[in-house]
Amino acid sequence: MSGREPITLSGWVLDEESTVGLGELCRAACVSAELLLDMVQEGLLEPQGGESPADWRFPATALTRVWVVVRLQRDLQVNLAGAALALDLIEELNTLRERVRALEHQLRPDPD
């Protein structure tokens, strides 16, 4: 035996229908609640549920949005307003790519 302590891994399995609370989102994204509150005020995140942040629920997809914003801030020093614009453009680009793929699939000749 090497004498090292065993490593325990834990995690969540999230699907598109899963929701998480503010605290869970903070822990999963490794960010402060203050940053998430700022992101809600900027329109980057849309909480579901009650008026109080303690009652808020976020879709699992919010985790990806938070990671993208954190990376934009860290790597490019983008402020939250700039991150909101970047996220809108990224989502539009992804939508257009999906439409192009669907059109290309329709235009392919039938193999028969």
Short mmCIF file of the C-alpha atoms (twelve columns), coordinates in Angstrom:
data_MODEL
# 
_entry.id   MODEL 
# 
loop_
_atom_site.group_PDB 
_atom_site.id 
_atom_site.type_symbol 
_atom_site.label_atom_id 
_atom_site.label_alt_id 
_atom_site.label_comp_id 
_atom_site.label_asym_id 
_atom_site.label_seq_id 
_atom_site.Cartn_x 
_atom_site.Cartn_y 
_atom_site.Cartn_z 
_atom_site.pdbx_PDB_model_num 
ATOM 1   C CA . MET A 1   0.000   0.000  0.000   1 
ATOM 2   C CA . SER A 2   1.163   3.482  -0.777  1 
ATOM 3   C CA . GLY A 3   -0.158  4.986  2.454   1 
ATOM 4   C CA . ARG A 4   -2.236  7.581  0.606   1 
ATOM 5   C CA . GLU A 5   -5.824  8.308  1.542   1 
ATOM 6   C CA . PRO A 6   -8.404  7.088  -0.974  1 
ATOM 7   C CA . ILE A 7   -9.969  9.718  -3.169  1 
ATOM 8   C CA . THR A 8   -13.734 10.013 -2.951  1 
ATOM 9   C CA . LEU A 9   -15.482 11.478 -5.946  1 
ATOM 10  C CA . SER A 10  -18.993 12.795 -5.877  1 
ATOM 11  C CA . GLY A 11  -21.113 14.566 -8.395  1 
ATOM 12  C CA . TRP A 12  -24.510 15.172 -9.858  1 
ATOM 13  C CA . VAL A 13  -26.130 13.835 -12.945 1 
ATOM 14  C CA . LEU A 14  -28.096 16.650 -14.538 1 
ATOM 15  C CA . ASP A 15  -30.401 16.488 -17.502 1 
ATOM 16  C CA . GLU A 16  -32.270 19.253 -19.296 1 
ATOM 17  C CA . GLU A 17  -35.200 18.913 -16.904 1 
ATOM 18  C CA . SER A 18  -33.117 19.100 -13.714 1 
ATOM 19  C CA . THR A 19  -33.076 22.239 -11.609 1 
ATOM 20  C CA . VAL A 20  -30.694 23.404 -8.904  1 
ATOM 21  C CA . GLY A 21  -30.933 25.986 -6.149  1 
ATOM 22  C CA . LEU A 22  -28.709 29.027 -5.759  1 
ATOM 23  C CA . GLY A 23  -26.385 27.315 -3.271  1 
ATOM 24  C CA . GLU A 24  -26.104 24.193 -5.397  1 
ATOM 25  C CA . LEU A 25  -25.300 26.272 -8.467  1 
ATOM 26  C CA . CYS A 26  -22.645 28.200 -6.506  1 
ATOM 27  C CA . ARG A 27  -20.986 24.964 -5.385  1 
ATOM 28  C CA . ALA A 28  -21.203 23.268 -8.780  1 
ATOM 29  C CA . ALA A 29  -19.778 26.290 -10.627 1 
ATOM 30  C CA . CYS A 30  -17.301 27.225 -7.858  1 
ATOM 31  C CA . VAL A 31  -18.510 30.831 -7.808  1 
ATOM 32  C CA . SER A 32  -19.903 33.160 -5.161  1 
ATOM 33  C CA . ALA A 33  -23.576 33.819 -4.633  1 
ATOM 34  C CA . GLU A 34  -22.802 37.500 -5.222  1 
ATOM 35  C CA . LEU A 35  -21.611 36.742 -8.750  1 
ATOM 36  C CA . LEU A 36  -24.734 34.694 -9.462  1 
ATOM 37  C CA . LEU A 37  -26.943 37.496 -8.145  1 
ATOM 38  C CA . ASP A 38  -25.108 39.938 -10.425 1 
ATOM 39  C CA . MET A 39  -25.646 37.538 -13.336 1 
ATOM 40  C CA . VAL A 40  -29.380 37.421 -12.574 1 
ATOM 41  C CA . GLN A 41  -29.522 41.235 -12.470 1 
ATOM 42  C CA . GLU A 42  -27.703 41.402 -15.815 1 
ATOM 43  C CA . GLY A 43  -30.140 38.919 -17.359 1 
ATOM 44  C CA . LEU A 44  -27.571 36.166 -17.837 1 
ATOM 45  C CA . LEU A 45  -29.544 33.783 -15.623 1 
ATOM 46  C CA . GLU A 46  -33.295 33.546 -15.208 1 
ATOM 47  C CA . PRO A 47  -34.297 31.989 -11.906 1 
ATOM 48  C CA . GLN A 48  -37.560 30.142 -11.551 1 
ATOM 49  C CA . GLY A 49  -39.568 30.040 -8.379  1 
ATOM 50  C CA . GLY A 50  -40.185 32.607 -5.694  1 
ATOM 51  C CA . GLU A 51  -39.103 36.172 -5.130  1 
ATOM 52  C CA . SER A 52  -36.405 35.294 -2.612  1 
ATOM 53  C CA . PRO A 53  -33.047 33.981 -3.866  1 
ATOM 54  C CA . ALA A 54  -33.429 31.161 -1.322  1 
ATOM 55  C CA . ASP A 55  -36.480 29.982 -3.292  1 
ATOM 56  C CA . TRP A 56  -34.918 30.281 -6.747  1 
ATOM 57  C CA . ARG A 57  -34.387 27.271 -8.984  1 
ATOM 58  C CA . PHE A 58  -32.191 27.305 -12.068 1 
ATOM 59  C CA . PRO A 59  -32.297 24.910 -15.003 1 
ATOM 60  C CA . ALA A 60  -29.299 22.608 -15.256 1 
ATOM 61  C CA . THR A 61  -28.251 24.476 -18.412 1 
ATOM 62  C CA . ALA A 62  -27.487 27.489 -16.192 1 
ATOM 63  C CA . LEU A 63  -24.333 25.710 -15.030 1 
ATOM 64  C CA . THR A 64  -22.894 25.800 -18.535 1 
ATOM 65  C CA . ARG A 65  -23.825 29.480 -18.869 1 
ATOM 66  C CA . VAL A 66  -22.043 30.296 -15.593 1 
ATOM 67  C CA . TRP A 67  -18.914 28.422 -16.717 1 
ATOM 68  C CA . VAL A 68  -18.873 30.324 -20.022 1 
ATOM 69  C CA . VAL A 69  -19.270 33.682 -18.269 1 
ATOM 70  C CA . VAL A 70  -16.516 32.881 -15.765 1 
ATOM 71  C CA . ARG A 71  -14.211 31.873 -18.593 1 
ATOM 72  C CA . LEU A 72  -15.003 35.037 -20.584 1 
ATOM 73  C CA . GLN A 73  -14.263 37.137 -17.518 1 
ATOM 74  C CA . ARG A 74  -11.079 35.269 -16.647 1 
ATOM 75  C CA . ASP A 75  -9.590  34.858 -20.106 1 
ATOM 76  C CA . LEU A 76  -10.827 37.993 -21.881 1 
ATOM 77  C CA . GLN A 77  -11.661 40.336 -18.981 1 
ATOM 78  C CA . VAL A 78  -15.206 40.690 -20.364 1 
ATOM 79  C CA . ASN A 79  -17.689 42.390 -18.038 1 
ATOM 80  C CA . LEU A 80  -21.143 40.915 -17.417 1 
ATOM 81  C CA . ALA A 81  -22.814 43.045 -20.101 1 
ATOM 82  C CA . GLY A 82  -20.234 41.856 -22.629 1 
ATOM 83  C CA . ALA A 83  -20.695 38.279 -21.478 1 
ATOM 84  C CA . ALA A 84  -24.464 38.590 -21.995 1 
ATOM 85  C CA . LEU A 85  -23.880 39.752 -25.566 1 
ATOM 86  C CA . ALA A 86  -21.353 36.972 -26.176 1 
ATOM 87  C CA . LEU A 87  -23.769 34.333 -24.840 1 
ATOM 88  C CA . ASP A 88  -26.549 35.629 -27.088 1 
ATOM 89  C CA . LEU A 89  -24.231 35.425 -30.093 1 
ATOM 90  C CA . ILE A 90  -23.003 31.937 -29.151 1 
ATOM 91  C CA . GLU A 91  -26.585 30.695 -28.806 1 
ATOM 92  C CA . GLU A 92  -27.553 32.242 -32.150 1 
ATOM 93  C CA . LEU A 93  -24.531 30.639 -33.802 1 
ATOM 94  C CA . ASN A 94  -25.445 27.231 -32.355 1 
ATOM 95  C CA . THR A 95  -29.035 27.610 -33.587 1 
ATOM 96  C CA . LEU A 96  -27.829 28.491 -37.077 1 
ATOM 97  C CA . ARG A 97  -25.447 25.528 -37.120 1 
ATOM 98  C CA . GLU A 98  -28.305 23.198 -36.189 1 
ATOM 99  C CA . ARG A 99  -30.433 24.631 -38.989 1 
ATOM 100 C CA . VAL A 100 -27.619 24.185 -41.514 1 
ATOM 101 C CA . ARG A 101 -27.165 20.558 -40.440 1 
ATOM 102 C CA . ALA A 102 -30.895 19.934 -40.799 1 
ATOM 103 C CA . LEU A 103 -30.924 21.508 -44.268 1 
ATOM 104 C CA . GLU A 104 -27.852 19.543 -45.336 1 
ATOM 105 C CA . HIS A 105 -29.559 16.357 -44.158 1 
ATOM 106 C CA . GLN A 106 -32.630 17.211 -46.249 1 
ATOM 107 C CA . LEU A 107 -30.523 17.921 -49.336 1 
ATOM 108 C CA . ARG A 108 -28.587 14.652 -49.240 1 
ATOM 109 C CA . PRO A 109 -29.593 12.320 -52.038 1 
ATOM 110 C CA . ASP A 110 -31.447 9.166  -51.032 1 
ATOM 111 C CA . PRO A 111 -28.951 6.225  -51.087 1 
ATOM 112 C CA . ASP A 112 -31.518 3.940  -52.810 1 
# 
